[in-house]
Amino acid sequence: LYFVITGFMSVAFCLYTMTETQAIIGKKTKKFMTIFFIPYTVAFLIISTTPLTHLVFYVDEEHTYLQGPMMGILLIVIFAYLIFSIVRITFYTDNGNYRKKFPYYAFAVLMIISIIIQYSTTKYLMYGIAEALGILVIYTRKSP
C-alpha cells in the first residue's frame, strides 16, 4: 500500500501542475490521459504482484526490509513524472513570477533527492517523508 500511494503522489503532483498550467484542456485530453497513466499502471501491476514475486521489496528471514530487483523501475517511473512536472512548471507558467514557482520546485526537488537517497540506501524508505515536507511547502505558500 505504501508504494501504491507514494507512486501515485508523483502522478497526482504531475496532474496538479498540469491543471495549474492549463494543460488539461482540449479534445485530445482523453488520449493524452490514457498515455499519461500507462507508466503508473505498469508500476501498479508490479507493486500489486510484489507479495508473491518480491519484485519491489521483500523481508528476509531476519525481518529486514530489502529492495527487490524492480525497485529501480518504480523509482524511474516516479522520477519521470516529477521531471515532466518540472518541465511544465518551467516552460508553461508565468516566467517572471518565481515566488509562485518555488513551492512546485521545492516539492519536486525534495522528491528527487529522496528517490536518490532511497535507491542508494536500501534499508530506508525516504519517499514518504519528502512527500509530507513537499506538501507542507506547497500548502504554506498557497494558503491565504
N, C-alpha and C positions, 0 to 999 in steps of 0.2 A: 504494500500500500504506500509506503514511503516513497519508493521510486516512481510509482504511478503519479502521485501528487506532485513531487518535485519536478518530474519531467514535464508535467502539464503546466507548471508555473511558467516555464520559459515560453511555452506556446501561448498561454494567456497574456503574458507580457508583450509578446510579439503582436497579438491581436489588439491589445490596448494601444500600442504605439501606432499600429495601422489605423485605428479609429481616430487617434489624436491627429494623425496626418492626413485624414480623409482618404485613405487608400481603399477602404471597403465601400466603394460606390461604383455603380455601373452594371451593365449587362453581363460582364464576364465574371462577376463575383462568384457564382456557383462553381464554375470550372476552376477558378483560382483557388477557392476554398478546398475543393477536392484534392487538388495537387498539394496545397499547403499542409494538409493533415496527413499525407502519406508517410513522411518520416516518423511522425509521432505514433501513427498506427503500427508501423513495424516495430518501433521501440516498445509499445504497449504489448504487442504479442510476445516479444522476447521476455519482457518483465513478467507477463502472465504465466509463462511456462517455467520460470525460474525455480519454483518449489520442486519441480520434477527434474529439471535439467541442470540446475545450478549455473546457468549461463551468466547471470548478473552478479550474484553473490552466493555464498554458502557459509555454513557454520561447521567448523571441523569438530573432531572428537573432543577437543578441549574447550568447546563452546566459544571459539574465537571467530569473529566476523572476518571473512576473506572475500576479496573481489573475484568474480568469475571472469572467464575469458571475453565475455561480451560487454563488460563494463565500459570499455573504451568506446564501443559503438554507441552506447547510450549517452555517454558524455559528449561525443561528437554531434549527435542529434541535438542535444540541448545547446551546445556551443553554436551550431548553425542557426538556430532560432534567435539566439542572442545577437549574433553578428548581423543577421537580417534586420533586427530591431535597431541596432546602432546605425546601419545604413539608412533606414527610414528616418531616424531622428536627425541625422547629419544632413541629408540631402533634401528632405521633404518638409522641413519646418522653417519657421522664420529664422533666417541666418543671423540676424542681429541680436536676438534675444537669448543669450547664453544662460540666463537665470532660469528660463523655462526648461532648457535642455538638461541642466545639471542633474535633476533627480533621475532622469532616464539613464543618463550616462553612469551615474553612481550605482544604480541598480544593476545595469549590465556589467560594469567593471567588477563589482562585488561578486556577481555570479561567476564571471570568467575566472577570477582569482580563486574562488572556491573550487571550481572544476579542476584547475591545475593542482591545487593542494590535495583534493580528494583523489585524484588519479595518481599522484606521486606518493602519498602516504596512504597505503592501502588499508590501514586499520581504522580510519576515522571517516565519519560522514559529516562533511563540512557544508554541503549544499543547502541544507535547511536553515542553518544559521545565517548564511548570506542572503537567502530569500527574506527572512524576517527583517534583517537590517535594511535591505533594499526597499522593502515595502514601507518600513518606517520612514526612510528618507523621502520616498515619493509622497507619502501621506502628510508629512510635516511641511513639505514645500507646496503641496496642492491645497492644503486646508486654508480656509479664510483667516 
